[in-house]
Amino acid sequence: MVISLGWISLYISEKPRSLKEKRRVVKSLKDRIRARFNVSISEVDNQDLWHSSTLGIALVCSNRKQAQIISDRILEFIRNARKVEIIDHDFIVENH
């Protein structure tokens, strides 16, 4: 069993005018990632900032290669999203 834990810092490029708008954008992105990749995802930092967010992501796979592929696909999915930009990210993959 392989566990992958990661975080992704985002800039909300849609220019939300309130925290409510920002949360709508982040929730939509989280829901799409969760549905497409079957991972656990949550906003873990910057909840009170209008233009940034940090997402925490966890997934369990059968091997390291699969974990790396899914992590890369999640990053590519976010890069293709129109309303956010990736500022920084990191994933840790561990065997258990």
Buried (B, 14 or more C-beta within 10 A) or exposed (E): EBBBBBBBBBEBEBEBEEEEBBBBBBEEBBEBBBEEBEBEBEBEEBEEEBEBBBBBBEBBBEEEEBBBEBBEEBBEBBEEBEBBBEEEBEBEBEEE
